[in-house]
Amino acid sequence: MSSLKKIAIIPARYAATRFPAKLMQMLGDKTVIRHTYDNTISTGLFNDVFVATDSEIIYNEITNHGGKAIMSKKNHESGSDRIAEAAADLDVDIIVNVQGDEPFVKREPLEKLLETFSDSNVQVSSLMQVLTDVTLIADSNYVKVAVDKNMNALMFSRSVIPYLRDTTITPVYYEHIGVYAFKKQALLNFTNWPMTPLEAAEKIECLRYLENGVGIKMVVTDYMGVEIDTPEDLIKAEQFL
């Protein structure tokens, strides 16, 4: 494992639908994207950390403060596509996708993700957390994941999975957190495959891996900071800071 070259790439779009320019909002004394970048570096887990962006504003924000950024050459539907383009020419074994809008990056969950690759069969791994709030379990904005006994993903869905036909059972519900680690080739394969039927129906990009027969090893974490999707989230993040 230690001989594998590991990098983090933070995909960063400027024009977010729900909260435009959210990554350039000030959070304390620096922007959201710089908190994410600096905290990713301070985990000490990576040989290199890059921001991959479509925005000169974000590019300059990172590089003017001594960081590394890669300008996307074309528009991308997903963060995975943006990361794949950035990683294509890099000498790297494992790539971790860190979300740009989650500024409070911590070492422990990312370290657990990287540890999954000590099994040479693992191509992709991702994070999940236990959901207990009934309203969140029912909320289609929260992507649920069902796993087998070895913590491999069986299905991702916006629906409630598992469906509780037998109300005497108390299943564990997991929310998928969109932080991934990939072997470089698995990521490049992903972007060359067309969108798959379940992915198109659910609008969950990682289903493309499962539909092409590539397993995803899931890792449980109980640490989640604040994901900034709305102006209200920014206020929460300020309180968290």
C-alpha positions as CSV (number, residue, x, y, z in Angstrom):
1,M,0.0,0.0,0.0
2,S,2.7,2.5,1.0
3,S,4.4,2.1,-2.4
4,L,1.2,3.2,-4.2
5,K,1.1,6.8,-5.3
6,K,-2.0,8.5,-3.8
7,I,-3.4,11.9,-4.7
8,A,-6.6,13.8,-3.8
9,I,-8.5,15.8,-6.5
10,I,-11.1,18.3,-5.5
11,P,-13.6,18.9,-8.3
12,A,-14.8,22.5,-8.1
13,R,-17.5,24.0,-10.2
14,Y,-18.1,27.8,-9.9
15,A,-21.8,27.8,-11.0
16,A,-23.5,25.6,-8.5
17,T,-27.3,25.4,-9.1
18,R,-28.6,26.0,-5.6
19,F,-25.9,28.3,-4.3
20,P,-23.9,30.0,-7.1
21,A,-20.3,30.7,-6.3
22,K,-20.6,28.8,-3.0
23,L,-17.0,27.7,-3.1
24,M,-15.8,31.3,-3.1
25,Q,-17.8,32.3,-0.1
26,M,-15.8,33.5,2.9
27,L,-15.8,31.1,5.8
28,G,-13.9,32.7,8.7
29,D,-10.7,34.1,7.2
30,K,-10.6,32.2,3.9
31,T,-12.9,30.8,1.2
32,V,-14.7,27.5,1.4
33,I,-12.5,25.9,-1.4
34,R,-9.3,26.9,0.4
35,H,-10.5,25.4,3.7
36,T,-11.2,22.2,1.7
37,Y,-7.8,22.3,0.0
38,D,-5.8,23.1,3.1
39,N,-7.5,20.6,5.3
40,T,-7.0,17.8,2.6
41,I,-3.3,18.6,2.6
42,S,-3.1,18.6,6.4
43,T,-4.3,15.0,6.6
44,G,-0.8,14.0,5.4
45,L,-2.3,11.1,3.4
46,F,-1.4,12.2,-0.1
47,N,1.6,12.6,-2.4
48,D,-0.2,15.5,-4.0
49,V,-3.5,17.5,-3.8
50,F,-5.1,19.3,-6.8
51,V,-8.3,21.3,-7.4
52,A,-9.9,20.5,-10.8
53,T,-12.0,23.4,-11.9
54,D,-13.8,25.1,-14.8
55,S,-13.4,28.5,-13.2
56,E,-10.5,30.9,-13.6
57,I,-11.6,32.5,-10.3
58,I,-11.3,29.3,-8.4
59,Y,-8.1,28.4,-10.2
60,N,-6.5,31.7,-9.2
61,E,-7.8,31.5,-5.7
62,I,-5.9,28.2,-5.2
63,T,-2.7,29.0,-7.2
64,N,-2.3,32.5,-5.8
65,H,-2.1,31.0,-2.3
66,G,0.5,28.5,-3.3
67,G,-1.8,25.5,-4.1
68,K,-2.1,23.3,-7.2
69,A,-5.0,23.5,-9.6
70,I,-5.9,22.0,-13.0
71,M,-8.1,23.8,-15.4
72,S,-10.8,21.6,-17.0
73,K,-10.5,21.6,-20.8
74,K,-14.2,20.9,-21.3
75,N,-17.6,20.9,-19.6
76,H,-18.4,17.9,-17.4
77,E,-21.6,16.3,-16.4
78,S,-20.1,14.9,-13.2
79,G,-17.3,15.4,-10.7
80,S,-16.0,11.9,-11.7
81,D,-15.6,13.1,-15.3
82,R,-13.8,16.2,-14.2
83,I,-11.4,14.2,-12.0
84,A,-10.8,11.7,-14.7
85,E,-9.8,14.4,-17.2
86,A,-7.4,15.9,-14.6
87,A,-5.9,12.5,-13.6
88,A,-5.4,11.1,-17.1
89,D,-1.9,12.6,-17.5
90,L,-0.8,12.2,-13.9
91,D,1.4,9.4,-12.6
92,V,-0.8,8.0,-9.9
93,D,-2.2,4.7,-8.6
94,I,-5.1,5.8,-6.4
95,I,-7.2,8.9,-6.6
96,V,-9.5,10.2,-3.8
97,N,-12.3,12.5,-4.8
98,V,-12.8,15.1,-2.0
99,Q,-15.9,17.2,-2.3
100,G,-15.1,20.9,-2.7
101,D,-18.2,22.0,-0.7
102,E,-17.2,20.0,2.4
103,P,-14.6,22.2,4.0
104,F,-14.0,20.3,7.3
105,V,-12.1,17.4,5.8
106,K,-10.8,15.0,8.4
107,R,-8.0,12.4,8.1
108,E,-9.8,9.3,9.6
109,P,-12.5,8.6,7.0
110,L,-10.1,9.2,4.1
111,E,-7.5,7.0,5.7
112,K,-10.1,4.2,6.0
113,L,-11.0,4.6,2.3
114,L,-7.3,4.3,1.3
115,E,-6.9,1.2,3.5
116,T,-9.5,-0.7,1.4
117,F,-6.9,-0.9,-1.4
118,S,-4.7,-3.2,0.7
119,D,-7.1,-5.8,-1.0
120,S,-5.8,-5.8,-4.5
121,N,-9.3,-6.7,-5.8
122,V,-10.8,-3.4,-4.7
123,Q,-11.2,-1.0,-7.6
124,V,-13.5,1.6,-6.0
125,S,-14.4,2.5,-2.5
126,S,-16.7,5.1,-0.9
127,L,-18.1,6.4,2.4
128,M,-21.4,5.9,4.1
129,Q,-22.9,6.8,7.4
130,V,-25.8,5.3,9.5
131,L,-29.1,7.1,9.0
132,T,-31.5,7.0,11.9
133,D,-33.8,10.0,11.3
134,V,-37.0,8.6,9.6
135,T,-37.6,11.8,7.6
136,L,-34.1,11.7,6.2
137,I,-34.5,8.0,5.3
138,A,-37.6,8.9,3.4
139,D,-36.0,12.0,1.7
140,S,-35.0,11.4,-1.9
141,N,-32.2,13.9,-1.6
142,Y,-30.5,11.4,0.7
143,V,-29.1,8.5,-1.3
144,K,-29.3,5.2,0.5
145,V,-27.0,2.2,0.0
146,A,-27.6,-1.4,0.7
147,V,-24.5,-3.6,1.4
148,D,-23.7,-7.3,1.6
149,K,-22.0,-8.8,4.7
150,N,-18.6,-7.9,3.3
151,M,-19.6,-4.3,3.0
152,N,-19.8,-4.3,-0.8
153,A,-22.5,-2.1,-2.3
154,L,-25.5,-4.0,-3.6
155,M,-27.6,-1.0,-4.7
156,F,-27.8,2.7,-4.3
157,S,-31.2,4.4,-4.4
158,R,-33.1,7.6,-3.6
159,S,-35.9,5.2,-2.5
160,V,-36.0,3.7,1.0
161,I,-33.8,0.6,0.8
162,P,-34.4,-1.9,2.4
163,Y,-38.2,-1.5,2.2
164,L,-39.7,-2.6,5.6
165,R,-42.2,-5.3,4.6
166,D,-41.6,-7.0,8.0
167,T,-42.1,-4.3,10.6
168,T,-40.7,-6.6,13.4
169,I,-37.2,-6.2,11.9
170,T,-35.0,-3.1,12.5
171,P,-32.7,-2.8,9.5
172,V,-29.7,-0.5,9.4
173,Y,-30.1,2.3,6.9
174,Y,-27.0,3.8,5.3
175,E,-26.6,7.2,3.6
176,H,-24.1,7.2,0.8
177,I,-21.6,10.1,1.1
178,G,-20.2,11.1,-2.2
179,V,-16.5,10.7,-1.3
180,Y,-14.8,8.1,-3.5
181,A,-11.4,6.5,-3.9
182,F,-10.6,4.9,-7.2
183,K,-7.8,3.0,-8.9
184,K,-6.8,5.3,-11.8
185,Q,-7.8,2.7,-14.5
186,A,-11.2,2.1,-12.9
187,L,-11.9,5.9,-13.0
188,L,-10.8,6.2,-16.7
189,N,-13.0,3.2,-17.6
190,F,-16.0,4.8,-15.9
191,T,-15.8,7.9,-18.0
192,N,-15.6,5.9,-21.2
193,W,-18.7,3.9,-20.4
194,P,-22.1,5.3,-21.5
195,M,-24.6,6.2,-18.9
196,T,-26.4,3.1,-17.6
197,P,-30.2,2.6,-17.2
198,L,-30.3,2.6,-13.4
199,E,-27.9,5.6,-13.3
200,A,-30.1,7.5,-15.7
201,A,-33.3,6.7,-13.7
202,E,-31.9,7.5,-10.2
203,K,-29.4,10.2,-11.2
204,I,-26.7,8.4,-9.1
205,E,-23.5,8.2,-11.0
206,C,-21.9,5.4,-9.0
207,L,-24.6,3.0,-10.3
208,R,-22.6,3.0,-13.5
209,Y,-19.9,1.0,-11.8
210,L,-22.3,-1.6,-10.4
211,E,-24.1,-1.9,-13.7
212,N,-20.8,-2.6,-15.4
213,G,-19.9,-5.3,-12.9
214,V,-17.4,-3.3,-10.9
215,G,-17.9,-3.6,-7.1
216,I,-17.7,-0.7,-4.7
217,K,-16.3,-1.4,-1.2
218,M,-18.2,0.7,1.4
219,V,-16.7,2.2,4.5
220,V,-18.7,3.4,7.5
221,T,-17.8,6.7,9.0
222,D,-19.5,8.6,11.8
223,Y,-17.7,11.8,11.0
224,M,-19.5,14.3,8.8
225,G,-18.8,18.0,8.8
226,V,-21.0,20.4,7.0
227,E,-21.8,20.1,3.3
228,I,-22.4,23.6,1.9
229,D,-25.3,23.5,-0.6
230,T,-27.3,26.5,0.5
231,P,-26.7,29.9,2.2
232,E,-28.1,28.3,5.4
233,D,-25.4,25.7,5.3
234,L,-22.8,28.4,5.2
235,I,-24.2,29.8,8.4
236,K,-24.1,26.3,10.0
237,A,-20.4,26.0,8.8
238,E,-19.5,29.3,10.4
239,Q,-21.0,28.1,13.7
240,F,-19.1,24.8,13.3
241,L,-15.9,26.7,12.7
